[in-house]
Amino acid sequence: MADPLDGLPTGGFLLDGVAAFRATAAERLEAFSHTTIPDSPGMRRAGVVVCVVEHGGVPCVLLIKRAYRGRNAGQWGFPGGRVDPGETPEQAALRELHEELGLRAAPNEVLGRLDDFPAASGFAITPVVVAPADPGPLRPSPDEVHSVHPVPLRRVAADDTPHWVPQPDGGRLLQMRLGEGRLVHPPTGAMLWQFREVVLLGRRVRVSDFVQPDWTRT
């Protein structure tokens, strides 16, 4: 059950501008106790950035479609990647944001973290939320990024965006329906849904047990 975060506003004003988003997101993430997956044999760590920027005059979160080569070819994702030795997940996420999209965010612009997500591929993924004041122009790396898709926060928060598909085993598969040709499944869909619930709507939810499609295991 999703419970409102006590004492924090739930209105839609934060969906209308990056400055309003930044302030409210920081409050809500500070009030949210994120979970961290402990180290275990064979587990690898990754950091991704839930990056909010202004696009076309409205605040948007940046999704990417990965290049049609290598790991996760052609899949939806957030900018991010493997944590290198000596890095924190936050450092890895910000480094990958620059390497993949050419955008810069300072460590003090990290607003907070969501739950680590246990991907079926063997990665523990840490989502880091940022809304950089001056990220610079988008310069996607063609080696890693096929296309960049700014999604308005109002679309992410809309009632008809999450869709739950019954599964033969009795579970339900989440689909985040973001528009024509934009159907996002876990792991990315799960992290986007938690961002929606915790940051945009002020609710306390968990996602570690979400069903993941078989094709995300590679």
N, C-alpha and C positions, 0 to 999 in steps of 0.2 A: 504494500500500500504506500502511495506517495503522500508524504505529509508536508504541509507548508513549512518553510523555515521560519521559526518564530521571530516576530518583530521586524521582518523585512518586507518592503513593498512588493506587491505582485502585479502592479499596473503595467501597461504596455509602453510607457514612456521611454524605457531603455531601448526599445526597438527602433527609435526614431533618430538616434544620433550616436556617434562613437563616444563622445564625452560622457553622455548619460549612461551608456552601456558600461564604460570603463569603471565608473564609480560604483554602480550597483553590482557589477560582476565581481569586483574585488571584495565587497561586503559578503556576498553570498558564498563565494569560494572560501573566504576566511571562516564562515560559519559551518562549512561542510567539511567533515572529517573524512578525507579521502583514504582509501585502503591501498596498501602497498603489498605486492606479492613478494614473499621472501625468496631468497635465492634457493635454487635446487639444481641437482645435477642435470646438465643438458639444456637448461633454460637459458635463453638469450634475452637481452633487454633492448628495447627500442623507445625512442621518444618522438612524439608527434606534436605538431602545433595546431591548435584550434585558433586560427588567426582571424581577427575581426578588423576589417578596414572599411573605409567609405568607398563605395563604387556607384557611380551614377547618382550621387547625392544621398544614398541610403547606406546604412551599415550592413555589411555582408560578411559571411564566413567563407573562407576560401577552401574549396575542394579541388582536388586535382584528379585527372585520369592519368594513370601511370603510362609511361611509354610501353609500346607493344614489344618488349624484350625483357629478359631477365626475370627477377622475382616479381610476383604480383602483376604480371604483364596485363595492361589494359584495365586493371581494376580501379575502382574509386578509392580515394584515400585522402588523408591529410598530409601536408608536407612533413617529412620526418624520415627516420631511419635508425639503423643500429647504433647503440651506444658504444663508442670506442673505449679502449682501456684508459682509465683515469678520468673519464667524463661522468658527469651526472646526467640523468635523463633530460633535465632542463637545458644543459649545455648542448647535448646532442640535438635536441629539437631545434634550438635556435641556430645551430650550425647548419643543419639540414634545410631550414627555412631559407637561409642565404644561398646555399649551394643549389637548391632545386628551383627557387623562384627569384633569387636575387634580392630578396627583401631582408631588411635588418631590423632586429628588435633587441633592445638592451636587456640585460638580466633584470634590471629594476622595473622593466615593463611587463614582466610576468605577473599576471593577476592571480594565479593559483593553479591548482592541479585538480583533475578529476581522478576517479579510481583507475588503478592499473587494470588493464584488460588482458586476460589470459587467452591469447590467440591460439587457434588450433594448429598454427604453423610452428608453435614452440616458443614464440616471443611473448614476453610480458611487456605490454605497450603502455607507456605513461603519457596521457594527454595533458599538454600544457596550454593554458589559455592566455593569449596575449592580444593586445589592441595597440600596436605601436603608433606613436605620435607622428613619426616621420619615417615610414618604412622604405621610401624610395620607389622607383618605378619597377613594375614587374618585368623580370628578365628570365623566363622559364628556361631551364636546361633541357635541350632536346634529347639528351641522352637518358633523362630520367622522367620527363614530363611530356605527355602527349598533348594535354590541354588543361587550362585553368578555368574554374567555374565559380564565380562569386555568387553565393546564394543569399538573398536578403534574409535578415533575421526574422522578419515577419513570416516568411515562407517556412522557415524552420519551426517557428512557434505555432503555426496554423493547426487547427484541430484535425484537418484531414491529411496531415503529413505522415504521421505514423500509421502503418497498416500491419495487421497481425495475421499471418497465414497459418492455419492449422496444419500440423504435421502428422504423418501416419502413427508416430509413437505417442501422440497426445500432446506434444509440445507445440509451441507457436514460434514461427520465424518472423522477425521484425523486418519490414521494408520501410525505409524512409523515402516517401514519394515526393521528390523535390521539383517535379515538372517533367516536361516531355523528354524522354530519354535519360532521366536522372532517377534511377531506382537504386538505392544504396542499402546494402545488407551489412550485418556484423562481419568483421569487427568494427569497421568504420561507422556503420549505421548505429551500432550500440553506443559508441562514444559520442556520436552526434546526438542521439536521443538523450543521453545523460546530460550533455551540455544544454540541450533544450529544457529538460526538466529542472535541473539544478540552477542553471545560470539565468535562463530566460523566464522561467515560470516560478522559480523559488520553491522547488520541491526537493525532498531528500529521497533519492532512489539509488538502487544498485543494479549492475548489469553483468556481473561476472558469469552468470549462468545462462546467458542468452545463447540460443541455438545459432550455430555458424554453418553456412553452406559448405559442402565438401570441397568445392573448388577453391576455398580460401586457405586450404591446408598447405599449399605450395608456396 
